[in-house]
C-alpha cells in the first residue's frame, strides 16, 4: 500500500514544485516619485531701491535692497520679498536694519 500512496503523491509533488507564480512584467513607466511640494518662487530681480536716509555705500546690493524695503515698511508701505527674506541673510539683515532705522519716532 505504501507503494501506491508513493506513486500517487510523487507526481502531485512534482507538479506542485513546477507550478510557480511569476508576477507579470511591470509596464515601462516612470518610477514612483516623492510627493511634490510647491517650490518657492524665484526671487524678484534686483532693482536698486530709492536712496534711504543713510549712506549704504559699500554694503552688498541685497542688503541695500532689504534696507530700502524695511525702511518703506516702517514708513507705512508694506514691502518684503518673502522668498528672499527666507533665503538671503543679507536681505533679511538689511530689512530689519531699515525697519529699525526708519521707524517713526
Backbone as XML, in Angstrom:
<?xml version="1.0"?>
<chain id="A" units="angstrom">
  <residue number="1" name="UNK">
    <atom name="N" x="0.812" y="-1.182" z="0.000"/>
    <atom name="CA" x="0.000" y="0.000" z="0.000"/>
    <atom name="C" x="0.861" y="1.253" z="0.000"/>
  </residue>
  <residue number="2" name="UNK">
    <atom name="N" x="1.977" y="1.171" z="0.588"/>
    <atom name="CA" x="2.787" y="2.360" z="0.610"/>
    <atom name="C" x="3.327" y="2.689" z="-0.766"/>
  </residue>
  <residue number="3" name="UNK">
    <atom name="N" x="3.499" y="1.708" z="-1.610"/>
    <atom name="CA" x="3.974" y="1.961" z="-2.974"/>
    <atom name="C" x="2.906" y="2.691" z="-3.789"/>
  </residue>
  <residue number="4" name="UNK">
    <atom name="N" x="1.649" y="2.365" z="-3.576"/>
    <atom name="CA" x="0.564" y="3.036" z="-4.297"/>
    <atom name="C" x="0.460" y="4.491" z="-3.797"/>
  </residue>
  <residue number="5" name="UNK">
    <atom name="N" x="0.560" y="4.674" z="-2.493"/>
    <atom name="CA" x="0.492" y="6.027" z="-1.941"/>
    <atom name="C" x="1.671" y="6.860" z="-2.473"/>
  </residue>
  <residue number="6" name="UNK">
    <atom name="N" x="2.866" y="6.267" z="-2.499"/>
    <atom name="CA" x="4.051" y="6.956" z="-3.002"/>
    <atom name="C" x="3.886" y="7.295" z="-4.477"/>
  </residue>
  <residue number="7" name="UNK">
    <atom name="N" x="3.316" y="6.395" z="-5.258"/>
    <atom name="CA" x="3.107" y="6.615" z="-6.693"/>
    <atom name="C" x="2.082" y="7.721" z="-6.925"/>
  </residue>
  <residue number="8" name="UNK">
    <atom name="N" x="1.171" y="7.916" z="-6.004"/>
    <atom name="CA" x="0.161" y="8.961" z="-6.147"/>
    <atom name="C" x="0.721" y="10.321" z="-5.696"/>
  </residue>
  <residue number="9" name="UNK">
    <atom name="N" x="1.481" y="10.300" z="-4.628"/>
    <atom name="CA" x="1.982" y="11.555" z="-4.067"/>
    <atom name="C" x="3.132" y="12.133" z="-4.889"/>
  </residue>
  <residue number="10" name="UNK">
    <atom name="N" x="3.997" y="11.274" z="-5.414"/>
    <atom name="CA" x="5.171" y="11.746" z="-6.153"/>
    <atom name="C" x="4.803" y="12.623" z="-7.350"/>
  </residue>
  <residue number="11" name="UNK">
    <atom name="N" x="3.881" y="12.222" z="-8.219"/>
    <atom name="CA" x="3.538" y="13.108" z="-9.343"/>
    <atom name="C" x="2.893" y="14.422" z="-8.883"/>
  </residue>
  <residue number="12" name="UNK">
    <atom name="N" x="2.107" y="14.353" z="-7.810"/>
    <atom name="CA" x="1.486" y="15.573" z="-7.314"/>
    <atom name="C" x="2.539" y="16.534" z="-6.751"/>
  </residue>
  <residue number="13" name="UNK">
    <atom name="N" x="3.528" y="15.989" z="-6.060"/>
    <atom name="CA" x="4.590" y="16.837" z="-5.510"/>
    <atom name="C" x="5.426" y="17.449" z="-6.630"/>
  </residue>
  <residue number="14" name="UNK">
    <atom name="N" x="5.692" y="16.655" z="-7.662"/>
    <atom name="CA" x="6.470" y="17.164" z="-8.791"/>
    <atom name="C" x="5.696" y="18.265" z="-9.503"/>
  </residue>
  <residue number="15" name="UNK">
    <atom name="N" x="4.397" y="18.078" z="-9.655"/>
    <atom name="CA" x="3.576" y="19.100" z="-10.294"/>
    <atom name="C" x="3.521" y="20.368" z="-9.447"/>
  </residue>
  <residue number="16" name="UNK">
    <atom name="N" x="3.422" y="20.224" z="-8.156"/>
    <atom name="CA" x="3.353" y="21.385" z="-7.276"/>
    <atom name="C" x="4.659" y="22.168" z="-7.312"/>
  </residue>
  <residue number="17" name="UNK">
    <atom name="N" x="5.779" y="21.476" z="-7.444"/>
    <atom name="CA" x="7.071" y="22.157" z="-7.497"/>
    <atom name="C" x="7.226" y="22.948" z="-8.790"/>
  </residue>
  <residue number="18" name="UNK">
    <atom name="N" x="6.601" y="22.497" z="-9.851"/>
    <atom name="CA" x="6.724" y="23.190" z="-11.135"/>
    <atom name="C" x="5.762" y="24.369" z="-11.254"/>
  </residue>
  <residue number="19" name="UNK">
    <atom name="N" x="4.747" y="24.373" z="-10.441"/>
    <atom name="CA" x="3.742" y="25.429" z="-10.548"/>
    <atom name="C" x="4.163" y="26.618" z="-9.687"/>
  </residue>
  <residue number="20" name="UNK">
    <atom name="N" x="5.001" y="27.474" z="-10.231"/>
    <atom name="CA" x="5.405" y="28.682" z="-9.513"/>
    <atom name="C" x="4.652" y="29.864" z="-10.097"/>
  </residue>
  <residue number="21" name="UNK">
    <atom name="N" x="4.403" y="30.823" z="-9.274"/>
    <atom name="CA" x="3.688" y="32.021" z="-9.702"/>
    <atom name="C" x="4.726" y="33.084" z="-10.036"/>
  </residue>
  <residue number="22" name="UNK">
    <atom name="N" x="4.686" y="33.550" z="-11.264"/>
    <atom name="CA" x="5.604" y="34.590" z="-11.710"/>
    <atom name="C" x="4.794" y="35.869" z="-11.858"/>
  </residue>
  <residue number="23" name="UNK">
    <atom name="N" x="5.210" y="36.928" z="-11.197"/>
    <atom name="CA" x="4.450" y="38.179" z="-11.330"/>
    <atom name="C" x="4.536" y="38.697" z="-12.762"/>
  </residue>
  <residue number="24" name="UNK">
    <atom name="N" x="3.494" y="39.379" z="-13.219"/>
    <atom name="CA" x="3.517" y="39.900" z="-14.590"/>
    <atom name="C" x="4.600" y="40.981" z="-14.705"/>
  </residue>
  <residue number="25" name="UNK">
    <atom name="N" x="5.171" y="41.123" z="-15.881"/>
    <atom name="CA" x="6.203" y="42.150" z="-16.053"/>
    <atom name="C" x="5.604" y="43.538" z="-15.843"/>
  </residue>
  <residue number="26" name="UNK">
    <atom name="N" x="6.387" y="44.392" z="-15.243"/>
    <atom name="CA" x="5.922" y="45.751" z="-14.977"/>
    <atom name="C" x="5.984" y="46.559" z="-16.266"/>
  </residue>
  <residue number="27" name="UNK">
    <atom name="N" x="4.994" y="47.407" z="-16.421"/>
    <atom name="CA" x="4.991" y="48.250" z="-17.609"/>
    <atom name="C" x="6.106" y="49.280" z="-17.487"/>
  </residue>
  <residue number="28" name="UNK">
    <atom name="N" x="6.714" y="49.666" z="-18.596"/>
    <atom name="CA" x="7.813" y="50.650" z="-18.527"/>
    <atom name="C" x="7.271" y="52.055" z="-18.273"/>
  </residue>
  <residue number="29" name="UNK">
    <atom name="N" x="6.980" y="52.325" z="-17.028"/>
    <atom name="CA" x="6.501" y="53.658" z="-16.676"/>
    <atom name="C" x="7.541" y="54.330" z="-15.798"/>
  </residue>
  <residue number="30" name="UNK">
    <atom name="N" x="7.306" y="55.564" z="-15.538"/>
    <atom name="CA" x="8.248" y="56.328" z="-14.717"/>
    <atom name="C" x="8.264" y="55.756" z="-13.306"/>
  </residue>
  <residue number="31" name="UNK">
    <atom name="N" x="9.421" y="55.735" z="-12.676"/>
    <atom name="CA" x="9.476" y="55.236" z="-11.304"/>
    <atom name="C" x="8.697" y="56.164" z="-10.379"/>
  </residue>
  <residue number="32" name="UNK">
    <atom name="N" x="8.188" y="55.620" z="-9.293"/>
    <atom name="CA" x="7.417" y="56.481" z="-8.402"/>
    <atom name="C" x="8.292" y="57.587" z="-7.844"/>
  </residue>
  <residue number="33" name="UNK">
    <atom name="N" x="7.713" y="58.748" z="-7.739"/>
    <atom name="CA" x="8.466" y="59.900" z="-7.243"/>
    <atom name="C" x="7.891" y="60.342" z="-5.910"/>
  </residue>
  <residue number="34" name="UNK">
    <atom name="N" x="8.664" y="61.105" z="-5.201"/>
    <atom name="CA" x="8.206" y="61.644" z="-3.930"/>
    <atom name="C" x="7.097" y="62.654" z="-4.198"/>
  </residue>
  <residue number="35" name="UNK">
    <atom name="N" x="6.209" y="62.841" z="-3.230"/>
    <atom name="CA" x="5.150" y="63.835" z="-3.450"/>
    <atom name="C" x="5.754" y="65.215" z="-3.687"/>
  </residue>
  <residue number="36" name="UNK">
    <atom name="N" x="5.176" y="65.897" z="-4.619"/>
    <atom name="CA" x="5.719" y="67.206" z="-4.988"/>
    <atom name="C" x="5.318" y="68.253" z="-3.967"/>
  </residue>
  <residue number="37" name="UNK">
    <atom name="N" x="6.279" y="69.078" z="-3.617"/>
    <atom name="CA" x="5.986" y="70.208" z="-2.751"/>
    <atom name="C" x="6.096" y="71.469" z="-3.602"/>
  </residue>
  <residue number="38" name="UNK">
    <atom name="N" x="5.341" y="72.430" z="-3.227"/>
    <atom name="CA" x="5.348" y="73.669" z="-4.000"/>
    <atom name="C" x="6.707" y="74.355" z="-3.818"/>
  </residue>
  <residue number="39" name="UNK">
    <atom name="N" x="7.448" y="74.527" z="-4.907"/>
    <atom name="CA" x="8.747" y="75.189" z="-4.773"/>
    <atom name="C" x="8.558" y="76.683" z="-4.503"/>
  </residue>
  <residue number="40" name="UNK">
    <atom name="N" x="9.540" y="77.248" z="-3.831"/>
    <atom name="CA" x="9.495" y="78.688" z="-3.588"/>
    <atom name="C" x="9.636" y="79.423" z="-4.913"/>
  </residue>
  <residue number="41" name="UNK">
    <atom name="N" x="8.890" y="80.485" z="-5.093"/>
    <atom name="CA" x="9.043" y="81.237" z="-6.337"/>
    <atom name="C" x="10.439" y="81.856" z="-6.385"/>
  </residue>
  <residue number="42" name="UNK">
    <atom name="N" x="10.983" y="82.009" z="-7.576"/>
    <atom name="CA" x="12.318" y="82.613" z="-7.673"/>
    <atom name="C" x="12.267" y="84.063" z="-7.174"/>
  </residue>
  <residue number="43" name="UNK">
    <atom name="N" x="13.359" y="84.515" z="-6.592"/>
    <atom name="CA" x="13.348" y="85.897" z="-6.099"/>
    <atom name="C" x="13.209" y="86.889" z="-7.245"/>
  </residue>
  <residue number="44" name="UNK">
    <atom name="N" x="12.619" y="88.008" z="-6.918"/>
    <atom name="CA" x="12.453" y="89.058" z="-7.926"/>
    <atom name="C" x="13.830" y="89.564" z="-8.345"/>
  </residue>
  <residue number="45" name="UNK">
    <atom name="N" x="13.962" y="90.033" z="-9.574"/>
    <atom name="CA" x="15.260" y="90.564" z="-9.993"/>
    <atom name="C" x="15.627" y="91.783" z="-9.153"/>
  </residue>
  <residue number="46" name="UNK">
    <atom name="N" x="16.906" y="91.976" z="-8.974"/>
    <atom name="CA" x="17.383" y="93.080" z="-8.149"/>
    <atom name="C" x="17.093" y="94.403" z="-8.827"/>
  </residue>
  <residue number="47" name="UNK">
    <atom name="N" x="16.437" y="95.275" z="-8.092"/>
    <atom name="CA" x="16.165" y="96.637" z="-8.548"/>
    <atom name="C" x="16.631" y="97.553" z="-7.423"/>
  </residue>
  <residue number="48" name="UNK">
    <atom name="N" x="17.504" y="98.479" z="-7.735"/>
    <atom name="CA" x="18.044" y="99.391" z="-6.726"/>
    <atom name="C" x="16.912" y="100.244" z="-6.149"/>
  </residue>
  <residue number="49" name="UNK">
    <atom name="N" x="16.702" y="100.193" z="-4.844"/>
    <atom name="CA" x="15.634" y="100.982" z="-4.234"/>
    <atom name="C" x="15.997" y="102.462" z="-4.192"/>
  </residue>
  <residue number="50" name="UNK">
    <atom name="N" x="15.025" y="103.305" z="-3.913"/>
    <atom name="CA" x="15.343" y="104.729" z="-3.784"/>
    <atom name="C" x="16.320" y="104.920" z="-2.618"/>
  </residue>
  <residue number="51" name="UNK">
    <atom name="N" x="17.125" y="105.946" z="-2.671"/>
    <atom name="CA" x="18.142" y="106.112" z="-1.627"/>
    <atom name="C" x="17.510" y="106.297" z="-0.246"/>
  </residue>
  <residue number="52" name="UNK">
    <atom name="N" x="17.966" y="105.516" z="0.733"/>
    <atom name="CA" x="17.454" y="105.676" z="2.085"/>
    <atom name="C" x="18.103" y="106.891" z="2.748"/>
  </residue>
  <residue number="53" name="UNK">
    <atom name="N" x="17.655" y="107.221" z="3.948"/>
    <atom name="CA" x="18.185" y="108.411" z="4.609"/>
    <atom name="C" x="19.596" y="108.227" z="5.185"/>
  </residue>
  <residue number="54" name="UNK">
    <atom name="N" x="20.231" y="107.101" z="4.917"/>
    <atom name="CA" x="21.596" y="106.867" z="5.404"/>
    <atom name="C" x="22.472" y="106.445" z="4.228"/>
  </residue>
  <residue number="55" name="UNK">
    <atom name="N" x="23.776" y="106.567" z="4.390"/>
    <atom name="CA" x="24.713" y="106.171" z="3.346"/>
    <atom name="C" x="24.972" y="104.674" z="3.451"/>
  </residue>
  <residue number="56" name="UNK">
    <atom name="N" x="24.603" y="103.932" z="2.422"/>
    <atom name="CA" x="24.798" y="102.488" z="2.410"/>
    <atom name="C" x="25.902" y="102.077" z="1.442"/>
  </residue>
  <residue number="57" name="UNK">
    <atom name="N" x="26.738" y="103.007" z="1.059"/>
    <atom name="CA" x="27.815" y="102.714" z="0.135"/>
    <atom name="C" x="28.741" y="101.665" z="0.765"/>
  </residue>
  <residue number="58" name="UNK">
    <atom name="N" x="29.096" y="100.658" z="0.009"/>
    <atom name="CA" x="29.978" y="99.607" z="0.500"/>
    <atom name="C" x="29.233" y="98.377" z="1.006"/>
  </residue>
  <residue number="59" name="UNK">
    <atom name="N" x="27.919" y="98.457" z="1.168"/>
    <atom name="CA" x="27.134" y="97.303" z="1.580"/>
    <atom name="C" x="26.735" y="96.497" z="0.349"/>
  </residue>
  <residue number="60" name="UNK">
    <atom name="N" x="26.506" y="95.179" z="0.508"/>
    <atom name="CA" x="26.098" y="94.355" z="-0.644"/>
    <atom name="C" x="24.754" y="94.835" z="-1.212"/>
  </residue>
  <residue number="61" name="UNK">
    <atom name="N" x="24.531" y="94.623" z="-2.505"/>
    <atom name="CA" x="23.277" y="95.072" z="-3.130"/>
    <atom name="C" x="22.027" y="94.496" z="-2.464"/>
  </residue>
  <residue number="62" name="UNK">
    <atom name="N" x="22.075" y="93.220" z="-2.061"/>
    <atom name="CA" x="20.872" y="92.652" z="-1.448"/>
    <atom name="C" x="20.610" y="93.249" z="-0.072"/>
  </residue>
  <residue number="63" name="UNK">
    <atom name="N" x="21.657" y="93.656" z="0.648"/>
    <atom name="CA" x="21.473" y="94.342" z="1.928"/>
    <atom name="C" x="20.780" y="95.685" z="1.685"/>
  </residue>
  <residue number="64" name="UNK">
    <atom name="N" x="21.262" y="96.417" z="0.669"/>
    <atom name="CA" x="20.663" y="97.717" z="0.349"/>
    <atom name="C" x="19.189" y="97.563" z="-0.045"/>
  </residue>
  <residue number="65" name="UNK">
    <atom name="N" x="18.890" y="96.516" z="-0.810"/>
    <atom name="CA" x="17.506" y="96.267" z="-1.211"/>
    <atom name="C" x="16.653" y="95.974" z="0.019"/>
  </residue>
  <residue number="66" name="UNK">
    <atom name="N" x="17.150" y="95.129" z="0.906"/>
    <atom name="CA" x="16.419" y="94.811" z="2.133"/>
    <atom name="C" x="16.239" y="96.037" z="3.007"/>
  </residue>
  <residue number="67" name="UNK">
    <atom name="N" x="17.286" y="96.860" z="3.103"/>
    <atom name="CA" x="17.204" y="98.084" z="3.905"/>
    <atom name="C" x="16.115" y="98.999" z="3.349"/>
  </residue>
  <residue number="68" name="UNK">
    <atom name="N" x="16.086" y="99.163" z="2.035"/>
    <atom name="CA" x="15.057" y="100.012" z="1.409"/>
    <atom name="C" x="13.661" y="99.471" z="1.644"/>
  </residue>
  <residue number="69" name="UNK">
    <atom name="N" x="13.484" y="98.147" z="1.514"/>
    <atom name="CA" x="12.165" y="97.551" z="1.743"/>
    <atom name="C" x="11.749" y="97.683" z="3.210"/>
  </residue>
  <residue number="70" name="UNK">
    <atom name="N" x="12.700" y="97.453" z="4.121"/>
    <atom name="CA" x="12.392" y="97.591" z="5.545"/>
    <atom name="C" x="12.049" y="99.024" z="5.906"/>
  </residue>
  <residue number="71" name="UNK">
    <atom name="N" x="12.775" y="99.968" z="5.327"/>
    <atom name="CA" x="12.527" y="101.385" z="5.569"/>
    <atom name="C" x="11.139" y="101.773" z="5.039"/>
  </residue>
  <residue number="72" name="UNK">
    <atom name="N" x="10.803" y="101.301" z="3.832"/>
    <atom name="CA" x="9.487" y="101.599" z="3.266"/>
    <atom name="C" x="8.386" y="101.002" z="4.135"/>
  </residue>
  <residue number="73" name="UNK">
    <atom name="N" x="8.622" y="99.812" z="4.673"/>
    <atom name="CA" x="7.636" y="99.179" z="5.546"/>
    <atom name="C" x="7.449" y="100.000" z="6.813"/>
  </residue>
  <residue number="74" name="UNK">
    <atom name="N" x="8.553" y="100.475" z="7.379"/>
    <atom name="CA" x="8.462" y="101.274" z="8.607"/>
    <atom name="C" x="7.737" y="102.594" z="8.364"/>
  </residue>
  <residue number="75" name="UNK">
    <atom name="N" x="7.793" y="103.096" z="7.157"/>
    <atom name="CA" x="7.129" y="104.362" z="6.816"/>
    <atom name="C" x="5.675" y="104.164" z="6.422"/>
  </residue>
  <residue number="76" name="UNK">
    <atom name="N" x="5.212" y="102.897" z="6.354"/>
    <atom name="CA" x="3.790" y="102.666" z="6.092"/>
    <atom name="C" x="3.454" y="101.879" z="4.850"/>
  </residue>
  <residue number="77" name="UNK">
    <atom name="N" x="4.395" y="101.646" z="3.952"/>
    <atom name="CA" x="4.135" y="100.869" z="2.747"/>
    <atom name="C" x="4.757" y="99.484" z="2.937"/>
  </residue>
  <residue number="78" name="UNK">
    <atom name="N" x="3.920" y="98.471" z="3.151"/>
    <atom name="CA" x="4.415" y="97.116" z="3.409"/>
    <atom name="C" x="5.197" y="96.597" z="2.206"/>
  </residue>
  <residue number="79" name="UNK">
    <atom name="N" x="6.492" y="96.363" z="2.408"/>
    <atom name="CA" x="7.344" y="95.821" z="1.346"/>
    <atom name="C" x="8.253" y="94.776" z="1.954"/>
  </residue>
  <residue number="80" name="UNK">
    <atom name="N" x="8.143" y="93.545" z="1.446"/>
    <atom name="CA" x="9.041" y="92.480" z="1.865"/>
    <atom name="C" x="8.973" y="91.379" z="0.818"/>
  </residue>
  <residue number="81" name="UNK">
    <atom name="N" x="10.123" y="90.994" z="0.300"/>
    <atom name="CA" x="10.215" y="89.865" z="-0.614"/>
    <atom name="C" x="10.369" y="88.630" z="0.269"/>
  </residue>
  <residue number="82" name="UNK">
    <atom name="N" x="9.261" y="87.907" z="0.502"/>
    <atom name="CA" x="9.252" y="86.803" z="1.469"/>
    <atom name="C" x="10.240" y="85.701" z="1.122"/>
  </residue>
  <residue number="83" name="UNK">
    <atom name="N" x="10.346" y="85.340" z="-0.153"/>
    <atom name="CA" x="11.275" y="84.265" z="-0.517"/>
    <atom name="C" x="12.722" y="84.707" z="-0.315"/>
  </residue>
  <residue number="84" name="UNK">
    <atom name="N" x="13.024" y="85.939" z="-0.642"/>
    <atom name="CA" x="14.388" y="86.442" z="-0.441"/>
    <atom name="C" x="14.673" y="86.603" z="1.051"/>
  </residue>
  <residue number="85" name="UNK">
    <atom name="N" x="13.674" y="87.072" z="1.819"/>
    <atom name="CA" x="13.829" y="87.238" z="3.267"/>
    <atom name="C" x="14.158" y="85.899" z="3.919"/>
  </residue>
  <residue number="86" name="UNK">
    <atom name="N" x="13.521" y="84.817" z="3.424"/>
    <atom name="CA" x="13.737" y="83.486" z="3.999"/>
    <atom name="C" x="15.076" y="82.887" z="3.593"/>
  </residue>
  <residue number="87" name="UNK">
    <atom name="N" x="15.597" y="83.256" z="2.436"/>
    <atom name="CA" x="16.787" y="82.562" z="1.935"/>
    <atom name="C" x="18.063" y="83.408" z="1.904"/>
  </residue>
  <residue number="88" name="UNK">
    <atom name="N" x="17.964" y="84.724" z="2.012"/>
    <atom name="CA" x="19.142" y="85.583" z="1.871"/>
    <atom name="C" x="19.377" y="86.365" z="3.161"/>
  </residue>
  <residue number="89" name="UNK">
    <atom name="N" x="20.453" y="86.022" z="3.849"/>
    <atom name="CA" x="20.769" y="86.667" z="5.117"/>
    <atom name="C" x="21.047" y="88.151" z="4.975"/>
  </residue>
  <residue number="90" name="UNK">
    <atom name="N" x="21.687" y="88.569" z="3.888"/>
    <atom name="CA" x="21.962" y="89.993" z="3.687"/>
    <atom name="C" x="20.660" y="90.793" z="3.543"/>
  </residue>
  <residue number="91" name="UNK">
    <atom name="N" x="19.724" y="90.241" z="2.764"/>
    <atom name="CA" x="18.434" y="90.920" z="2.587"/>
    <atom name="C" x="17.707" y="91.018" z="3.926"/>
  </residue>
  <residue number="92" name="UNK">
    <atom name="N" x="17.666" y="89.888" z="4.652"/>
    <atom name="CA" x="16.958" y="89.845" z="5.930"/>
    <atom name="C" x="17.551" y="90.851" z="6.924"/>
  </residue>
  <residue number="93" name="UNK">
    <atom name="N" x="18.891" y="90.875" z="7.036"/>
    <atom name="CA" x="19.545" y="91.809" z="7.954"/>
    <atom name="C" x="19.287" y="93.254" z="7.528"/>
  </residue>
  <residue number="94" name="UNK">
    <atom name="N" x="19.386" y="93.540" z="6.226"/>
    <atom name="CA" x="19.108" y="94.880" z="5.719"/>
    <atom name="C" x="17.676" y="95.294" z="5.983"/>
  </residue>
  <residue number="95" name="UNK">
    <atom name="N" x="16.733" y="94.345" z="5.810"/>
    <atom name="CA" x="15.319" y="94.663" z="6.036"/>
    <atom name="C" x="15.094" y="95.035" z="7.496"/>
  </residue>
  <residue number="96" name="UNK">
    <atom name="N" x="15.654" y="94.237" z="8.407"/>
    <atom name="CA" x="15.475" y="94.530" z="9.839"/>
    <atom name="C" x="16.146" y="95.846" z="10.223"/>
  </residue>
  <residue number="97" name="UNK">
    <atom name="N" x="17.343" y="96.095" z="9.688"/>
    <atom name="CA" x="18.031" y="97.356" z="9.984"/>
    <atom name="C" x="17.254" y="98.551" z="9.426"/>
  </residue>
  <residue number="98" name="UNK">
    <atom name="N" x="16.741" y="98.412" z="8.205"/>
    <atom name="CA" x="15.978" y="99.501" z="7.590"/>
    <atom name="C" x="14.700" y="99.790" z="8.353"/>
  </residue>
  <residue number="99" name="UNK">
    <atom name="N" x="14.022" y="98.729" z="8.796"/>
    <atom name="CA" x="12.779" y="98.924" z="9.556"/>
    <atom name="C" x="13.073" y="99.627" z="10.883"/>
  </residue>
  <residue number="100" name="UNK">
    <atom name="N" x="14.182" y="99.251" z="11.519"/>
    <atom name="CA" x="14.532" y="99.877" z="12.795"/>
    <atom name="C" x="14.983" y="101.330" z="12.605"/>
  </residue>
  <residue number="101" name="UNK">
    <atom name="N" x="15.785" y="101.590" z="11.575"/>
    <atom name="CA" x="16.336" y="102.927" z="11.340"/>
    <atom name="C" x="15.255" y="103.930" z="10.940"/>
  </residue>
  <residue number="102" name="UNK">
    <atom name="N" x="14.298" y="103.486" z="10.141"/>
    <atom name="CA" x="13.306" y="104.419" z="9.602"/>
    <atom name="C" x="12.007" y="104.447" z="10.396"/>
  </residue>
  <residue number="103" name="UNK">
    <atom name="N" x="11.961" y="103.734" z="11.499"/>
    <atom name="CA" x="10.759" y="103.709" z="12.323"/>
    <atom name="C" x="10.438" y="105.128" z="12.799"/>
  </residue>
  <residue number="104" name="UNK">
    <atom name="N" x="9.163" y="105.466" z="12.738"/>
    <atom name="CA" x="8.745" y="106.817" z="13.170"/>
    <atom name="C" x="9.003" y="106.950" z="14.670"/>
  </residue>
  <residue number="105" name="UNK">
    <atom name="N" x="9.595" y="108.037" z="15.019"/>
    <atom name="CA" x="9.955" y="108.261" z="16.435"/>
    <atom name="C" x="8.918" y="109.069" z="17.139"/>
  </residue>
</chain>
